[in-house]
């Protein structure tokens, strides 16, 4: 078990990561086809559906990982793989 003095001398730091450095590296991986971040997007919805989408996401309902809101997008324009999430409710 660690002594009290060793615990007291430890520091905990918080802060933001170096986003610029990671952005460059990730952009390069995406550009070369080694990373495909779009797999986390579960829903593409119009702005009119934002309140319901927020509630579903906030309640951690199954299948809601990342929502992309598209201004001017009508419900009928949804990609077929995403439509099942919207119509299932």
C-alpha positions, 0 to 999 in steps of 0.5 A, a space after each residue: 500500500 502506498 504511503 500517505 506522503 507518496 499519494 500527497 506528492 502525486 499530481 493530477 492534471 486535466 486539459 485539452 489534448 493537442 488537437 492540431 497534431 492529432 487532426 493532421 495525423 488523422 486527416 492523413 490516415 483518412 486521405 490514404 484510406 487507412 481510417 474511415 471515421 464515418 462508421 460511427 455515424 448512426 443517423 443523418 437527419 434534417 433539422 426538423 428532427 433534431 429535438 427527437 434525435 437529441 432526446 434519443 441520443 441523450 437517453 442513450 437509446 440503442 443504435 444512437 452513436 453519432 447524429 449528423 444534422 443536415 439543413 434542408 434535408 427532408 425525411 424522404 432524402 434519408 439514406 436507406 440504411 439510416 431510415 430504419 432508425 427513424 421509422 422504427 420509433 
